[in-house]
Amino acid sequence: MSDLVYAYADESIRPGRYLMSVVVVEADAAGALRRRTRSLLLPGQRRLHFQKESSRRRKELLGELVTFDVSVAVFTCRLQRGQSEPRARAACLVAIVEHLQGLDREVVLYIERREGRDDEDHRTMDRSRRRQDVLTYQHLLPSTDPLLWLPDCFVWPVGAGGDWLRRVRSAVEVIREIG
C-alpha cells in the first residue's frame, strides 16, 4: 500500500439539503477500479449519473458498487430559508478537507468541474487546508476519470433515504450533518 490516495467529490441537491460525497481510493488500486467502473456502462452510455438512471438500473448498480474497495463519506448541510447553495457547498468542502486531512496520507482530491463556478471552491479549499498536510486538488470534467462518477453514485441514495440508503449504507463509512 502506497502512502498516496485519490479522493473524488461530487454533490447532490435535495429539497432543503445540500449533500457532498467523497470517495477515497488507494492509488495502486485506481486503474483496476477505473476499468471496473467503466464496465458498468450500458452500450452508448458515456458516464454513470444516478439521477438519470431507472430504479431497476440503480438497484443493479448499487449491488456492484457496494462491493468496491473504497472509503465513502457523505456530508449533509441543511439549507435554511435564505441560505445559499454556495455557502452550503463551502461548508461541505471544508468538512471534506478536514476528513481527508484526518487520513494522515498524501491525498489528491478531484472535484467535478462546474462551468464557471470553480473559483469559489479554490478559495474555500485554500482557506481550509492545513499547510503541513499534503492535500492537492483539481477540478475535472466527469468524462476525464470514471472514478469521478462514484461520489454521485453514493451520494444520491444517501440523499434519497429509505430503501436507497439501506442499499448503500454498508459501503458508506461516514454520514455527517454539518453547519
C-alpha positions in Angstrom: 0.0 0.0 0.0 1.4 3.4 -1.0 1.0 6.5 1.1 -1.0 8.1 -1.8 -4.7 8.1 -2.1 -7.1 9.7 -4.6 -10.3 11.2 -3.5 -13.3 12.1 -5.7 -16.1 14.6 -4.7 -19.5 15.5 -6.1 -22.7 16.9 -4.7 -26.4 16.2 -4.7 -29.0 18.8 -4.0 -32.3 17.8 -2.4 -35.2 20.0 -1.1 -33.8 21.7 2.0 -30.4 19.8 1.8 -27.1 20.0 0.1 -25.0 16.8 0.2 -21.4 16.1 -0.9 -19.8 12.8 -1.0 -16.1 12.0 -1.1 -14.9 8.6 -2.3 -11.3 7.6 -1.3 -9.4 5.1 -3.5 -5.9 3.6 -2.9 -3.7 5.0 -5.7 -2.4 1.5 -6.6 -6.0 0.2 -7.0 -7.2 3.1 -9.1 -6.5 1.6 -12.5 -8.5 -1.6 -11.8 -11.3 0.4 -10.2 -11.5 2.7 -13.3 -11.8 -0.4 -15.6 -14.4 -1.9 -13.3 -16.4 1.3 -13.1 -16.3 1.8 -16.9 -17.5 -1.8 -17.3 -20.8 -0.8 -15.6 -21.7 1.5 -18.5 -24.5 0.4 -20.9 -23.9 0.5 -24.6 -23.9 4.1 -25.8 -23.7 5.4 -22.2 -20.9 7.9 -21.6 -21.0 8.1 -17.8 -22.8 7.0 -14.7 -25.2 9.6 -13.3 -27.7 8.3 -10.8 -30.4 10.9 -11.3 -30.7 9.7 -14.9 -30.8 6.0 -14.2 -34.1 4.0 -13.8 -34.9 2.5 -10.4 -34.1 -1.0 -11.7 -30.7 0.1 -13.0 -29.9 2.0 -9.8 -30.5 -1.2 -7.8 -28.3 -3.2 -10.2 -25.5 -0.6 -10.0 -25.6 -0.4 -6.2 -25.4 -4.2 -6.0 -22.0 -3.8 -7.7 -20.8 -0.5 -6.2 -21.1 -1.6 -2.6 -18.5 -4.3 -3.3 -15.9 -1.8 -4.4 -12.9 -1.4 -2.1 -13.3 2.3 -1.5 -13.9 4.5 1.5 -17.1 6.7 1.3 -18.1 9.7 3.4 -21.2 11.9 2.9 -21.6 15.4 4.4 -25.0 17.0 4.6 -25.8 20.6 5.1 -29.4 21.8 5.7 -30.4 24.6 3.5 -32.3 27.1 5.8 -34.5 29.7 4.3 -32.3 32.3 2.7 -29.1 30.2 2.9 -27.4 29.9 -0.5 -26.2 26.7 -2.1 -22.6 28.2 -2.4 -22.4 28.6 1.4 -23.7 25.0 1.9 -21.2 23.8 -0.7 -18.3 25.6 1.1 -19.3 24.1 4.4 -19.3 20.6 2.8 -16.0 21.2 1.2 -14.4 22.3 4.5 -15.8 19.1 6.1 -14.3 17.0 3.2 -10.9 18.7 3.6 -10.9 18.1 7.4 -11.9 14.4 6.7 -9.2 13.9 4.2 -6.5 15.6 6.3 -7.5 13.2 9.1 -6.4 10.3 7.0 -2.7 11.3 7.5 -2.0 10.3 3.9 -0.9 12.2 0.8 -4.2 13.0 -0.9 -5.1 14.2 -4.4 -8.7 15.4 -4.5 -10.6 15.6 -7.7 -13.8 17.6 -7.8 -16.3 17.6 -10.6 -16.0 20.7 -12.6 -18.9 23.1 -12.6 -18.7 25.5 -15.5 -17.7 29.0 -14.3 -18.2 28.2 -10.6 -14.9 26.6 -9.6 -13.2 29.7 -8.3 -15.1 29.7 -5.1 -14.1 26.1 -4.5 -10.5 27.1 -4.9 -10.8 29.9 -2.3 -12.6 27.6 0.1 -10.0 24.8 -0.3 -7.1 27.2 0.1 -8.6 28.7 3.3 -9.4 25.3 4.9 -6.2 23.3 4.1 -3.6 22.9 6.7 -0.3 23.8 5.1 1.7 21.0 6.6 -0.6 18.3 5.1 -0.2 17.1 1.6 -3.6 17.7 0.0 -3.7 18.9 -3.5 -6.9 19.2 -5.6 -8.2 20.0 -9.1 -11.4 20.1 -10.9 -12.1 17.6 -13.7 -14.9 17.0 -16.2 -16.7 13.8 -15.5 -15.5 12.3 -18.8 -11.9 12.6 -17.6 -11.9 9.9 -15.0 -14.6 7.2 -14.4 -13.8 7.3 -10.6 -15.3 10.8 -10.6 -18.7 9.1 -11.2 -18.6 7.2 -7.9 -19.4 10.1 -5.4 -22.6 10.7 -7.4 -23.5 7.0 -7.2 -23.1 7.0 -3.4 -24.5 10.4 -2.5 -27.7 10.0 -4.5 -29.0 7.1 -2.4 -28.0 8.7 0.8 -30.0 11.8 -0.2 -32.9 9.7 -1.3 -33.1 7.9 2.0 -35.3 4.9 2.8 -34.6 1.7 0.9 -31.9 3.5 -1.2 -29.9 4.4 1.9 -30.3 0.9 3.2 -28.8 -0.5 0.0 -25.7 1.7 0.2 -25.3 2.0 3.9 -22.8 -0.8 4.3 -20.4 1.0 1.9 -20.7 4.5 3.4 -18.5 4.8 6.4 -19.4 8.3 7.4 -22.7 10.3 7.1 -22.4 13.5 9.0 -24.6 16.6 9.1 -22.7 19.8 9.3 -23.5 23.5 9.6 
